[in-house]
Protein backbone atom coordinates (compact mmCIF):
# COMPACT_ATOMS: atom_id res chain seq x y z
CA UNK A 1 0.00 0.00 0.00
CA UNK A 2 1.25 3.48 -0.85
CA UNK A 3 0.54 6.18 1.73
CA UNK A 4 0.44 9.86 0.86
CA UNK A 5 1.29 12.63 3.32
CA UNK A 6 -2.34 13.38 4.14
CA UNK A 7 -3.06 9.74 4.93
CA UNK A 8 0.03 9.41 7.13
CA UNK A 9 -0.98 12.58 8.99
CA UNK A 10 -4.47 11.18 9.58
CA UNK A 11 -3.22 7.79 10.76
CA UNK A 12 -0.65 9.23 13.16
CA UNK A 13 -2.45 12.31 14.48
CA UNK A 14 -1.85 12.89 18.19
CA UNK A 15 -4.94 12.81 20.41
CA UNK A 16 -6.01 16.06 22.06
CA UNK A 17 -4.71 15.77 25.63
CA UNK A 18 -3.65 18.21 28.33
CA UNK A 19 -0.93 15.87 29.57
CA UNK A 20 2.05 14.71 27.50
CA UNK A 21 1.21 11.82 25.19
CA UNK A 22 4.29 9.61 24.85
CA UNK A 23 4.68 7.97 21.46
CA UNK A 24 7.61 5.65 20.78
CA UNK A 25 8.78 4.74 17.29
CA UNK A 26 10.83 1.67 16.39
CA UNK A 27 11.56 -0.83 13.66
CA UNK A 28 12.37 -4.51 14.20
CA UNK A 29 12.82 -7.68 12.19
CA UNK A 30 10.34 -10.55 12.24
CA UNK A 31 12.37 -12.25 14.97
CA UNK A 32 12.68 -9.15 17.13
CA UNK A 33 16.07 -7.67 16.20
CA UNK A 34 16.10 -3.89 16.63
CA UNK A 35 19.19 -3.38 14.46
CA UNK A 36 20.42 -4.64 11.12
CA UNK A 37 23.72 -6.26 10.25
CA UNK A 38 25.41 -2.85 10.44
CA UNK A 39 24.31 -2.37 14.05
CA UNK A 40 21.86 0.41 13.14
CA UNK A 41 18.07 0.44 13.03
CA UNK A 42 17.78 2.89 10.16
CA UNK A 43 18.74 0.27 7.58
CA UNK A 44 15.81 -2.01 8.47
CA UNK A 45 12.98 0.25 7.27
CA UNK A 46 11.87 0.82 3.68
CA UNK A 47 10.87 3.99 1.89
CA UNK A 48 7.44 4.22 3.53
CA UNK A 49 8.92 3.73 6.99
CA UNK A 50 11.36 6.57 6.26
CA UNK A 51 8.47 8.84 5.26
CA UNK A 52 6.48 7.94 8.38
CA UNK A 53 9.58 8.49 10.53
CA UNK A 54 9.99 11.99 9.11
CA UNK A 55 6.33 12.88 9.53
CA UNK A 56 6.24 11.64 13.12
CA UNK A 57 8.96 14.18 13.86
CA UNK A 58 6.94 16.87 12.12
CA UNK A 59 3.93 16.08 14.33
CA UNK A 60 5.84 16.26 17.63
CA UNK A 61 6.64 19.01 20.13
CA UNK A 62 9.76 17.27 21.42
CA UNK A 63 11.90 14.36 20.19
CA UNK A 64 13.37 12.29 23.02
CA UNK A 65 16.41 10.14 22.20
CA UNK A 66 19.25 8.52 24.09
CA UNK A 67 22.66 10.06 23.47
CA UNK A 68 24.04 6.64 22.50
CA UNK A 69 21.33 6.14 19.89
CA UNK A 70 21.94 9.64 18.54
CA UNK A 71 25.61 8.72 18.17
CA UNK A 72 25.09 5.23 16.70
CA UNK A 73 22.44 6.37 14.23
CA UNK A 74 24.50 9.42 13.20
CA UNK A 75 21.89 12.00 14.18
CA UNK A 76 22.42 15.39 12.60
CA UNK A 77 20.28 18.28 11.44
CA UNK A 78 16.83 17.15 10.35
CA UNK A 79 14.09 18.62 8.21
CA UNK A 80 10.42 18.79 9.14
CA UNK A 81 7.27 19.77 7.30
CA UNK A 82 7.06 23.43 8.32
CA UNK A 83 3.75 23.95 6.52
CA UNK A 84 2.20 21.10 8.50
CA UNK A 85 3.63 22.41 11.75
CA UNK A 86 2.34 25.89 11.03
CA UNK A 87 -1.13 24.53 10.28
CA UNK A 88 -1.12 22.63 13.58
CA UNK A 89 0.09 25.67 15.53
CA UNK A 90 3.43 24.07 16.42
CA UNK A 91 6.85 25.73 16.69
CA UNK A 92 8.94 25.78 13.47
CA UNK A 93 10.98 22.76 14.63
CA UNK A 94 10.51 20.30 17.50
CA UNK A 95 12.89 20.43 20.43
CA UNK A 96 15.31 17.53 20.79
CA UNK A 97 15.92 16.14 24.29
CA UNK A 98 19.11 14.07 24.52
CA UNK A 99 19.10 11.58 27.38
CA UNK A 100 22.32 10.66 29.16
CA UNK A 101 23.44 9.82 32.70
CA UNK A 102 27.13 10.01 31.78
CA UNK A 103 26.62 13.25 29.83
CA UNK A 104 28.54 11.87 26.88
CA UNK A 105 26.74 13.91 24.22
CA UNK A 106 27.90 14.09 20.57
CA UNK A 107 29.47 17.52 20.24
CA UNK A 108 27.62 18.46 17.06
CA UNK A 109 24.29 18.04 18.87
CA UNK A 110 25.16 20.57 21.57
CA UNK A 111 23.25 23.40 19.91
CA UNK A 112 20.86 25.97 21.31
CA UNK A 113 17.66 24.27 20.11
CA UNK A 114 18.51 21.00 21.87
CA UNK A 115 18.46 20.14 25.57
CA UNK A 116 19.95 17.43 27.76
CA UNK A 117 18.03 15.36 30.32
CA UNK A 118 20.03 13.66 33.06
CA UNK A 119 19.98 12.87 36.78
CA UNK A 120 20.40 15.40 39.58
CA UNK A 121 23.50 13.53 40.79
CA UNK A 122 25.30 13.64 37.43
CA UNK A 123 28.91 14.84 37.36
CA UNK A 124 28.81 18.51 38.51
CA UNK A 125 31.76 19.62 36.41
CA UNK A 126 30.34 18.09 33.25
CA UNK A 127 26.93 19.58 34.06
CA UNK A 128 28.44 23.04 34.37
CA UNK A 129 30.26 22.65 31.05
CA UNK A 130 27.15 21.47 29.23
CA UNK A 131 25.08 24.33 30.62
CA UNK A 132 27.38 26.78 28.85
CA UNK A 133 25.97 25.62 25.49
CA UNK A 134 22.61 23.90 26.09
CA UNK A 135 19.80 23.73 28.61
CA UNK A 136 20.05 20.80 31.03
CA UNK A 137 17.16 19.23 32.93
CA UNK A 138 18.57 17.26 35.89
CA UNK A 139 15.97 15.36 37.93
CA UNK A 140 16.14 12.15 39.95
CA UNK A 141 18.90 10.46 41.92
CA UNK A 142 20.49 7.41 40.32
CA UNK A 143 17.91 7.33 37.58
CA UNK A 144 15.98 10.00 35.71
CA UNK A 145 12.65 10.93 37.27
CA UNK A 146 10.51 10.59 34.16
CA UNK A 147 7.22 11.78 35.70
CA UNK A 148 9.06 14.99 36.68
CA UNK A 149 10.47 15.33 33.16
CA UNK A 150 7.00 14.99 31.65
CA UNK A 151 5.67 17.58 34.08
CA UNK A 152 8.37 19.98 32.90
CA UNK A 153 7.42 19.21 29.30
CA UNK A 154 3.75 19.86 30.09
CA UNK A 155 4.58 23.22 31.66
CA UNK A 156 6.15 24.20 28.32
CA UNK A 157 3.15 23.01 26.35
CA UNK A 158 5.01 19.99 24.99
CA UNK A 159 2.23 17.40 24.92
CA UNK A 160 3.33 15.66 21.71
CA UNK A 161 6.29 13.56 22.83
CA UNK A 162 8.14 11.30 20.38
CA UNK A 163 10.71 8.84 21.75
CA UNK A 164 13.09 7.33 19.20
CA UNK A 165 15.01 5.06 21.56
CA UNK A 166 17.23 3.37 22.20
CA UNK A 167 16.14 0.14 23.91
CA UNK A 168 17.32 1.10 27.42
CA UNK A 169 15.47 4.42 27.36
CA UNK A 170 12.40 2.70 25.93
CA UNK A 171 12.62 0.10 28.69
CA UNK A 172 12.65 2.82 31.36
CA UNK A 173 9.52 4.42 29.94
CA UNK A 174 7.79 1.04 29.65
CA UNK A 175 8.73 0.09 33.22
CA UNK A 176 7.14 3.33 34.48
CA UNK A 177 4.04 2.72 32.32
CA UNK A 178 4.56 6.02 30.53
CA UNK A 179 4.28 4.75 26.95
CA UNK A 180 0.90 5.69 25.52
CA UNK A 181 1.58 4.52 22.00
CA UNK A 182 4.09 2.39 20.09
CA UNK A 183 4.61 2.84 16.36
CA UNK A 184 6.41 -0.30 15.22
CA UNK A 185 7.52 -1.13 11.70
CA UNK A 186 8.07 -4.86 11.25
CA UNK A 187 10.66 -5.47 8.55
CA UNK A 188 10.32 -8.67 6.43
CA UNK A 189 13.69 -9.97 7.67
CA UNK A 190 14.91 -12.83 9.85
CA UNK A 191 18.09 -11.70 11.60
CA UNK A 192 19.02 -14.22 14.34
CA UNK A 193 22.24 -13.12 16.07
CA UNK A 194 22.42 -11.13 19.29
CA UNK A 195 20.83 -7.83 18.28
CA UNK A 196 18.91 -5.94 21.00
CA UNK A 197 15.13 -5.86 21.25
CA UNK A 198 13.28 -2.55 21.00
CA UNK A 199 13.19 -2.32 24.80
CA UNK A 200 15.00 -3.93 27.68
CA UNK A 201 15.46 -3.32 31.37
CA UNK A 202 15.87 -4.87 34.78
CA UNK A 203 12.18 -5.54 35.38
CA UNK A 204 9.57 -7.48 33.45
CA UNK A 205 6.13 -5.90 33.11
CA UNK A 206 2.82 -6.88 31.50
CA UNK A 207 1.18 -3.88 29.84
CA UNK A 208 -1.65 -4.53 27.42
CA UNK A 209 -1.66 -2.68 24.12
CA UNK A 210 -4.47 -2.33 21.55
CA UNK A 211 -3.81 -2.51 17.82
CA UNK A 212 -4.82 0.79 16.16
CA UNK A 213 -3.70 -0.12 12.65
CA UNK A 214 -1.55 -2.53 10.64
CA UNK A 215 -0.68 -1.57 7.06
CA UNK A 216 1.38 -3.54 4.55
CA UNK A 217 4.09 -1.41 2.98
CA UNK A 218 7.37 -2.30 1.26
CA UNK A 219 6.77 -5.96 2.11
CA UNK A 220 6.61 -5.29 5.86
CA UNK A 221 4.02 -3.97 8.28
CA UNK A 222 3.50 -0.51 9.71
CA UNK A 223 1.74 -1.02 13.02
CA UNK A 224 0.47 1.37 15.69
CA UNK A 225 -0.35 0.16 19.19
CA UNK A 226 -2.10 2.18 21.92
CA UNK A 227 -1.84 1.50 25.64
CA UNK A 228 -5.03 -0.17 26.85
CA UNK A 229 -5.41 1.45 30.27
CA UNK A 230 -8.89 -0.01 30.82
CA UNK A 231 -7.57 -3.55 31.31
N, C-alpha and C positions, 0 to 999 in steps of 0.2 A: 504494500500500500504506500502511495506517495502522499505525504502530508505537506500542505502549504502553510505559510506563516500564520494565517488566520485560524486554521484548524489547530495548529500547535498551541496558539495562544488560548483558544477555547478549552482545550483538553487540560492545560496546565495552569489555568487561572487560579490564583490564590483565593481562598475564602475570605470573606469580610470578617475580620476578628479584631478585637481591641488588644489582645495579647499577641506576642510573637508566635507565628506559625512556623514550626521548624520542618523544612523539607530537606531530605538528603537525596543525593543523586550519585548513582554508581552504575558500573557495568561489570558483569561477570560472565564467565564461560558457563556452559551447561553443567559442568561438574564443580562449579563454585569458585574457580580461580578468579581473583580480583585484578590480576595483572597478566600480561602476555609474556611471551618468551623473552622480551627485552626488559622485563621488570617494570613496565609502565602499563597503566590502565588505558591510556588514550589510544593505544593501537588496537584495542579489542572492538571498539564501536565502528559502525559504518557511517555513511554519509548522513543518514537521517538522525542517527544518534548525535552526531556532531552538531547538526542544526538544532536539535532539541536542547543540547547542552548550552549552546549559545543563547537560545531564547530564555532558558531558565535563569540565566544570569541577568538578562534584560528585565525579567519580571521581579527581581529581588531588590530589597533595600540593602542587604548586607550579605556578602559571600564569606562563609566561615571555612577555613582550611588550615590543616596542620602545616607547620613550617616544613616538616620533612616531605610531605606530599608536594608542597609548592616547589621544593628543590628537585625532587625526583621527576616530577612531571614538567619541569622547565617552565614554570609559570612566568609570565612576563606581562607586558601591557595587553589589554584585551579590549575588543570593541563590543559595544552593545547597540541595540536598536533605539536610538535617541528619540525617534518619532513615537515609538511605542511608549517609551518612558514618559515623554511629555504628555501623551494622551491619558496616561494613567495617573498623572500628577506626581511622578517620582522625580528624584534628583537626576541630573544628567548622567551620572554613573553611580553604580552601587559601591558602597564602602567595601573594603576587603579586610577582614579580621584574621590575622595570622596567629595561630595557636602554638605556644611553645612554653614548656617549663624551663628548658635550658637556655632559652633566649638565643638560640642559634638560628638567626633569621637571614635568608639570602640578602646580601647587601643591596641588590638592585630593587628589592621590594620595600626597602625602607624609604618610602616616599610619603609626602604629606597626606595623600588621600587614604592611605592605609593605616591600620592600627594593630597593636599587638595585644593579645590576651594571655595572661600568665597567672601564676599564683602570687599571693602576697608575700610569701617567703622566698621568692626568687632572688638570685644574686643581686645585692644592692648596687654594686658598682656597674654591673651590666645594665640594670634597670635605668640608672642615671644616664648612662651613655645612650641608650635607646631613646630616652625621653627628649634628647636633644634634637631628634629628627622625626619621631613619630609619637602619636598618643599611645599610652600604655594603660590597659585596664588590668589591675592586679588584685584578684579576689580569691580567697580560699587558702588554707594552709595545707601543703602537701599535694592537694589536687585542686583544680579549678572549681570554683563554686558556680556551676552552670545556671542554677536558678537566679543567682545574683547578676550574672552576665546578661541573662534574658531580661531581667528587670531594667538594667541599664539600657539595653537596646530599646525596650518599650518606651522608656522616658524620652528617647530620641525620635520616637515615631517609627522605629525599624520593626515592623511587624512581619515583613516578608523575609524570612531567614532561609538561606540556601547553604547547606553544608556539603562540601565536596570531598570530605575525607581528611585523612586516611582512615584505615580500619580501627586504629586505637581511639581516635577522636570519636568516630561513629559509635564504637563500643561504649564509650563514656556516656554519650547522649542516650543510647538505648538503655543502659543500666539505670539511668535516672528517669526513664520513661518520658523523655522530652521530645522524641521523634514523633511528629504528627503525620508525616507522610514520607514514603520511600519511593523514589523514581528509579527503577532498576531496568537497565537494558540487559537482556540475556543474549549473549553472542552465540552463534551456532558453531561452537568450538568445544572440543574435549581437550583439556590441557594436562591433566595428571600433575605430577611434580609436587613441589612444596609451596606453591604460591599462597599468599594470604587470602582469607575470606574478606567480605566487604566490612565485617565488623568482628572485633575480638576484644576480650577483656577478662578480668579475673572472676567474674560472676556470671552464672547462667540465669537467664530470665525467660519468661514465657509471656510474650505480649502479642495479642491477637491483632492481625491486620486484615483489612477488607480490600478486595480487589476492586479498583475503580475503573481501570481499563487494561486491556492487553491487545496490542496492535502489531501485526506482522510487518516488518520492514527490513529490507536488506538481508533477508533470510533468517533474522533473529526476531526477538520480541521486545517491544517497548511496553513495559508494565508500570503501573502506578498503584501503590498500595497506601491505604489510609488507616491510621490507628483506630481500632474499634474499641472505644472507651466505654461502651455499654455492656461489654462482656466481662 
